[in-house]
Amino acid sequence: MRSFDFTPLLRSSVGFENLNRLVDAATRGEGNAYPPYNIEKLGDDAYRISMAVAGFAEDELDVTVHENVLIITGRVAEREDDASREFLHRGIGTRAFERRFELADTIKVTGADYANGLLNVELAREIPEEKKPRKIEIGGDNAPKTIDAHNDEDREAA
């Protein structure tokens, strides 16, 4: 197992106490690769997760977001016509699955669609005003002055 020492990085950063845990999880890899998926960057603030779920009907798939975790599950219901069919080879995987994706606080799921055996989940980055960068003015006195981003916009509008 690999071990990384992040002590030099942690000296110059604030709020990354869980960095070791995140790197360990990333280097461990996923044992289950079913179903296969892609993560695409569509623009500066737009992403898409495409998952190959051939053999599943739309009502057998579930997309849920709970506490910044996107959970995609698939469960094939028993079909009446499957009992009467005789397969010589059954290569289309329709076993039940659950795939989880951790989302940042600023990532929101904006929609999902299912077409041609692909489940597409659309994501967007939405940064709230209080998390956007703001300029800190350097003053002569010891009390720092803060200029909020929306105050700058008010001045430009005037």
Disulfide bonds with the S-S distance in Angstrom:
none
